[in-house]
Amino acid sequence: MKQTAAAGRAFDEALRFCPDDLLPLEGAAQIASAQKRPDAEELLRRILALRPDDATSHAMLTSVDRAKLDCSAAIPHFEASRPLFASHPKVQEGYVFCLARTGDETRAAANYRQVLDAHPDETARYNLAIVLWRLHDPDAALQTLQPLLISGSPEAPLELGSRLAEEAGHTPEAVQLLREAILRQPKNPENYLRFAQLSFIHNSYQVGIDMLNAGLTQLPGASRLYLARGALEVQLSEFDKAIADFEQAHHLDPQLSLAMDAIGIMQSQQHQSEASLKLFQEQARQHPADSLLQYLYAEALSESLSASDTLARAFAAAEQSVKIDPGYQPARDLLALLYLRANQPERAVAQAEAAQRIDPTDETALYQEIMAKRRLGETAEVQKLVKKLAEVRQRDAEQQRRNKGYVLKDELTE
């Protein structure tokens, strides 16, 4: 460390007298880069101004650009550092990573294959599989991933392998990979949910239920597993069991089944103290024409219900919110809930139906309507609504999984 500091001072002193001398410039740049100092970029650019084809300086600048998450800026420097690829495979890996990150997946696939042929690397193999998947070649992606799948490692990407196998039309392999993933990580809820999804797609509802039963022995508080089991039970016309599972999921995680806006969800975390309730009350009093504030005050009251007049005040605030903005869906949802609590199921149904006219996929409104019609004894209607709720939740789950996706591993963080 002392020698590095002394060398740095010597280079700085030399540059003070000879600012364009390559030798101290290169030494200072190497030290600055190793220490990740902000002046590294300036020093490297000064070198390139004097020697534009210096591959080493270009390669060092790629690290600077990638640290700024700027792959577009890094790519020209990677291309200028090609002479180093054979002896420095990590430089080429960084280049391919940036090609893929910027959407040039065809060239990325070709270069990842070169990296794997010359220097087998788990990160490169995983990333090549992702790139091939994006290129709509799940068979090639699965074949690329195979060495990682059979490695026995707890980190083996078995769930990804299962997805690839299913997309390639190899359902038995997809199922087997998921079973192996569950055995290796029995407390990972995502694998049980993926298994339930496969069971749903292939009409193997009871098989999915059996696996979710096993998952719930490991994760008895996993609300999403109850939701998934309920969706499968609906397909077997086991409506009472499905309703019980939806109720349990709602009990474990009320927000899971509440399709409220982000503000409502955020604020629900702040409704636990008397001080918070008073704050909402004061804001609602100061802004009687603000639909959102009236709704938030009503929601805060609905979570408290500690005083005898709290329900009445919650009704008043929720009704004021709807009066100000008849199309405000969360307030309709809340009114349906409040009417259920007040044992007025007909009015709960009316509010739930009004909410669904605003959004036909409103899970909260569907749930409240189911509860209300159960109290009214409308069994046939309940069964239809439970099935609709299961279908909505299944679509939501599939959309969430699609959006979740997989990202390339960054070898800089490996």
C-alpha positions in Angstrom: 0.0 0.0 0.0 2.8 2.4 0.9 4.6 1.6 -2.3 1.4 2.2 -4.3 1.0 5.6 -2.6 4.6 6.5 -3.3 4.3 5.5 -6.9 1.1 7.5 -7.3 2.8 10.6 -5.9 5.7 10.0 -8.3 3.5 9.7 -11.3 1.5 12.8 -10.3 4.7 14.8 -9.9 6.0 13.7 -13.3 2.7 14.6 -14.9 2.8 18.1 -13.3 6.0 18.8 -15.4 5.2 16.6 -18.4 1.4 16.2 -18.7 1.6 14.4 -22.0 4.2 11.8 -21.0 2.7 8.3 -21.7 4.7 6.5 -19.0 3.5 8.4 -16.0 0.0 8.7 -17.5 -0.3 4.9 -17.9 1.0 4.3 -14.3 -1.3 6.9 -12.8 -4.3 5.5 -14.8 -3.6 1.9 -13.6 -3.5 3.0 -10.0 -6.6 5.2 -10.3 -8.5 2.4 -12.0 -7.4 -0.2 -9.4 -8.6 2.2 -6.6 -11.8 3.0 -8.6 -11.0 6.7 -8.3 -13.1 9.3 -10.2 -10.0 10.6 -12.1 -9.4 7.2 -13.8 -11.6 8.1 -16.7 -9.9 11.4 -17.4 -6.4 9.8 -17.3 -7.5 7.0 -19.7 -9.0 9.4 -22.1 -5.7 11.5 -22.1 -3.8 8.3 -23.0 -6.2 7.6 -25.9 -5.9 11.1 -27.1 -2.2 10.4 -27.5 -2.5 6.8 -28.6 -6.0 6.1 -29.9 -5.5 2.4 -30.6 -4.3 1.4 -27.1 -6.3 -1.7 -26.4 -5.5 -1.8 -22.7 -6.8 1.7 -22.1 -10.0 1.0 -24.1 -10.5 -2.2 -22.0 -10.0 -0.2 -18.8 -12.5 2.4 -19.9 -15.1 -0.4 -20.4 -15.0 -1.0 -16.7 -15.6 2.7 -16.1 -18.6 2.8 -18.4 -20.1 -0.4 -17.0 -19.7 0.9 -13.5 -22.0 3.8 -14.7 -24.4 1.2 -16.1 -23.7 2.6 -19.6 -23.3 -0.4 -21.9 -23.9 1.7 -25.0 -20.9 3.8 -24.2 -18.8 0.7 -23.3 -19.4 -1.2 -26.6 -17.1 0.9 -28.8 -14.3 0.6 -26.2 -14.9 -3.2 -26.1 -14.6 -3.4 -29.9 -11.4 -1.4 -29.8 -10.0 -3.9 -27.2 -10.6 -7.0 -29.3 -6.9 -7.9 -29.4 -7.2 -8.7 -25.7 -10.1 -11.1 -26.0 -8.1 -14.3 -26.4 -5.8 -13.6 -23.4 -8.5 -11.9 -21.3 -11.8 -13.8 -21.6 -13.5 -11.6 -19.0 -13.1 -8.6 -21.3 -14.9 -10.5 -24.1 -17.6 -11.6 -21.5 -18.1 -8.0 -20.6 -18.5 -7.2 -24.3 -21.1 -9.9 -24.9 -23.0 -8.9 -21.7 -23.3 -5.4 -23.1 -24.4 -6.6 -26.5 -27.2 -8.6 -24.8 -28.1 -5.7 -22.5 -28.4 -3.3 -25.5 -30.6 -5.8 -27.4 -28.1 -7.2 -29.9 -28.9 -10.8 -28.9 -27.9 -12.4 -32.2 -24.3 -11.2 -31.9 -24.4 -11.8 -28.2 -25.2 -15.5 -28.7 -22.4 -16.0 -31.2 -19.9 -14.3 -28.9 -21.1 -16.3 -25.8 -20.5 -19.5 -27.8 -16.9 -18.3 -28.5 -16.4 -17.6 -24.8 -17.7 -21.0 -23.8 -15.5 -22.8 -26.4 -12.4 -21.1 -25.2 -13.0 -20.8 -21.5 -16.0 -22.7 -20.0 -17.7 -20.4 -17.5 -20.9 -20.9 -15.6 -22.0 -17.2 -15.8 -21.5 -17.2 -19.6 -23.4 -20.5 -19.9 -26.3 -19.2 -18.0 -26.4 -15.9 -19.9 -26.2 -17.7 -23.3 -29.2 -19.8 -22.3 -31.1 -16.6 -21.4 -30.1 -15.0 -24.8 -31.2 -18.1 -26.7 -34.5 -18.1 -24.9 -35.0 -14.4 -25.9 -34.2 -15.5 -29.5 -37.2 -17.9 -29.2 -35.0 -21.1 -29.2 -35.9 -22.9 -26.0 -34.5 -26.2 -27.2 -31.0 -24.7 -27.7 -31.3 -22.7 -24.4 -32.2 -25.9 -22.5 -29.3 -27.8 -24.1 -26.9 -25.0 -23.2 -28.2 -25.0 -19.6 -27.9 -28.8 -19.1 -24.5 -28.9 -17.4 -25.8 -26.5 -14.7 -29.0 -28.5 -14.2 -27.1 -31.7 -13.5 -24.4 -30.1 -11.4 -26.1 -30.9 -8.1 -25.5 -27.4 -6.9 -28.1 -25.9 -4.6 -28.0 -22.9 -6.9 -28.7 -24.9 -10.1 -31.3 -22.9 -12.2 -33.9 -25.7 -12.1 -36.9 -23.5 -12.3 -35.5 -21.8 -15.4 -34.8 -25.2 -16.9 -38.4 -26.2 -16.2 -39.7 -23.2 -18.1 -37.4 -23.9 -21.0 -38.5 -27.6 -21.1 -42.1 -26.6 -21.1 -41.7 -24.1 -23.8 -39.8 -26.7 -25.9 -42.7 -29.1 -25.5 -40.9 -31.4 -23.0 -43.5 -31.4 -20.2 -42.3 -34.5 -18.4 -38.9 -33.0 -18.1 -40.4 -29.7 -17.0 -42.3 -31.5 -14.2 -39.2 -33.5 -13.2 -37.0 -30.4 -12.9 -39.6 -28.7 -10.8 -39.9 -31.7 -8.5 -36.1 -31.6 -8.1 -36.2 -27.9 -7.4 -38.8 -28.5 -4.7 -36.7 -31.2 -3.1 -33.6 -29.0 -3.0 -35.5 -25.9 -1.8 -38.6 -27.1 0.0 -39.2 -23.7 1.5 -39.2 -21.7 -1.8 -42.8 -20.9 -2.6 -42.1 -20.0 -6.2 -41.5 -23.6 -7.2 -44.8 -24.8 -5.7 -46.6 -21.9 -7.6 -44.9 -22.8 -10.8 -45.9 -26.5 -10.3 -49.5 -25.4 -9.7 -49.4 -23.3 -12.9 -48.1 -26.4 -14.9 -50.9 -28.5 -13.4 -53.5 -25.9 -14.3 -52.2 -25.7 -17.9 -52.3 -29.4 -18.4 -55.6 -30.0 -16.5 -53.8 -32.1 -13.8 -55.7 -30.2 -11.1 -55.4 -32.9 -8.3 -51.7 -33.4 -8.9 -51.2 -29.6 -8.4 -53.4 -29.7 -5.3 -51.3 -32.6 -3.9 -48.1 -30.6 -4.4 -49.5 -27.5 -2.9 -50.6 -29.6 0.1 -47.0 -30.6 0.5 -45.9 -27.0 0.1 -48.3 -25.9 2.8 -46.8 -28.3 5.3 -43.5 -26.5 4.7 -44.9 -23.0 4.4 -48.2 -22.9 6.4 -48.3 -19.1 6.3 -47.8 -18.8 2.5 -50.9 -17.0 1.4 -50.2 -17.4 -2.3 -50.2 -21.1 -2.0 -53.7 -21.0 -0.6 -54.8 -18.8 -3.6 -53.2 -21.3 -6.0 -54.9 -24.2 -4.4 -58.2 -22.4 -4.4 -57.8 -21.8 -8.2 -57.2 -25.5 -8.8 -60.1 -26.6 -6.5 -62.5 -24.4 -8.5 -61.6 -26.5 -11.6 -62.7 -29.6 -9.7 -66.0 -27.9 -8.7 -64.9 -28.0 -5.0 -66.3 -24.5 -4.4 -66.5 -24.7 -0.6 -62.9 -25.7 -0.4 -61.9 -22.9 -2.8 -63.8 -20.3 -0.9 -62.1 -21.5 2.4 -58.7 -21.2 0.7 -59.4 -17.7 -0.6 -60.6 -16.7 2.9 -57.4 -18.1 4.5 -55.2 -16.3 1.9 -57.1 -13.1 2.7 -56.7 -13.7 6.4 -53.0 -14.3 6.1 -52.3 -11.3 3.8 -55.3 -9.0 3.3 -53.4 -6.9 0.8 -52.9 -10.0 -1.5 -56.6 -9.9 -2.4 -57.1 -6.2 -2.3 -56.6 -4.7 -5.7 -56.3 -1.2 -4.4 -54.2 1.6 -5.8 -50.6 2.0 -4.8 -51.3 4.9 -2.5 -53.9 2.9 -0.5 -51.5 0.0 -0.1 -48.7 2.3 1.0 -50.9 4.1 3.4 -52.3 0.9 4.9 -48.9 0.4 6.5 -49.4 3.7 8.4 -52.8 3.0 9.8 -51.7 1.2 12.9 -51.5 4.0 15.4 -54.0 6.4 16.9 -51.7 9.3 15.8 -52.0 8.1 12.2 -55.8 7.9 12.5 -56.0 11.5 13.8 -53.8 12.7 11.0 -56.1 11.2 8.4 -59.1 12.7 10.2 -57.6 16.1 10.2 -56.7 15.9 6.6 -60.2 14.7 5.6 -61.7 17.6 7.6 -59.5 20.2 5.9 -60.2 18.8 2.4 -63.8 17.6 2.4 -63.9 17.7 -1.5 -60.9 15.4 -1.9 -62.1 11.9 -2.8 -58.7 10.2 -2.1 -58.4 11.7 1.4 -61.9 10.8 2.3 -61.2 7.2 1.1 -57.9 7.0 3.1 -59.7 8.2 6.2 -62.5 5.7 5.7 -59.9 2.9 5.2 -58.0 3.9 8.3 -61.2 3.8 10.3 -62.2 0.4 8.9 -58.9 -1.0 10.1 -59.4 0.4 13.6 -63.1 -0.1 14.5 -62.2 0.4 18.1 -65.1 2.8 19.1 -68.8 2.2 18.8 -69.2 5.0 16.3 -66.2 4.1 14.1 -68.1 2.1 11.6 -70.6 4.9 11.1 -67.7 7.4 10.5 -66.1 4.9 8.1 -69.3 4.7 6.2 -69.7 8.5 6.1 -66.2 9.0 4.8 -66.4 6.2 2.2 -69.8 7.5 0.9 -68.4 11.0 0.7 -65.5 9.7 -1.4 -68.0 8.0 -3.8 -70.2 11.1 -3.9 -67.2 13.3 -4.9 -66.0 10.7 -7.5 -68.5 8.0 -8.4 -65.8 6.3 -10.5 -63.3 5.9 -7.7 -63.1 2.1 -7.5 -61.2 1.6 -4.2 -63.9 3.5 -2.3 -66.6 1.2 -3.9 -64.6 -1.8 -2.8 -64.3 -0.4 0.8 -68.1 0.3 0.9 -68.8 -3.3 -0.1 -66.6 -4.5 2.8 -68.2 -2.1 5.3 -71.7 -3.2 4.3 -70.6 -6.8 4.8 -69.4 -5.9 8.3 -72.7 -4.2 8.9 -74.5 -7.4 7.8 -76.2 -5.7 4.8 -75.3 -8.1 2.0 -77.7 -6.6 -0.6 -75.9 -3.3 -0.4 -72.6 -5.0 -0.4 -73.5 -6.6 -3.7 -74.6 -3.3 -5.2 -71.3 -1.7 -4.4 -69.3 -4.7 -5.6 -71.2 -4.7 -8.9 -70.6 -1.0 -9.3 -66.9 -1.5 -8.7 -66.8 -4.3 -11.3 -68.5 -2.0 -13.9 -65.4 0.2 -13.4 -63.0 -2.7 -13.6 -64.4 -6.2 -14.5 -61.3 -7.8 -13.1 -61.5 -6.1 -9.7 -60.6 -9.0 -7.3 -61.6 -7.2 -4.2 -65.1 -6.6 -5.5 -65.5 -10.2 -6.7 -64.4 -11.4 -3.3 -66.8 -9.2 -1.4 -69.7 -10.1 -3.8 -69.0 -13.8 -3.2 -69.1 -13.3 0.6 -72.3 -11.3 0.3 -74.1 -13.8 -1.9 -73.1 -16.6 0.4 -74.9 -14.8 3.1 -77.9 -14.4 0.8 -77.9 -18.1 0.1 -77.4 -17.7 -3.7 -75.4 -20.9 -4.2 -75.4 -21.0 -8.0 -74.3 -17.4 -8.3 -71.5 -18.0 -5.7 -70.1 -20.9 -7.8 -70.1 -18.7 -10.9 -68.3 -15.9 -9.1 -65.8 -18.2 -7.4 -64.9 -19.6 -10.8 -64.5 -16.1 -12.3 -62.3 -15.0 -9.4 -60.1 -18.0 -9.9 -59.8 -17.2 -13.6 -58.9 -13.6 -12.8 -56.3 -14.6 -10.3 -54.8 -17.2 -12.6 -54.4 -14.5 -15.3 -52.9 -12.2 -12.8 -50.4 -14.8 -11.6 -49.4 -15.7 -15.2 -48.9 -12.0 -16.0 -46.8 -11.5 -12.8 -44.6 -14.5 -13.8 -44.1 -13.1 -17.3 -43.2 -9.8 -16.0 -40.8 -11.2 -13.4 -38.6 -12.7 -16.1 -34.9 -13.5 -15.8 -32.0 -11.2 -16.0 -28.5 -11.7 -17.2 -25.9 -12.3 -14.6 -23.3 -9.6 -14.5 -19.8 -11.1 -14.2 -18.5 -7.9 -12.6 -20.6 -8.9 -9.5 -19.7 -12.6 -9.6 
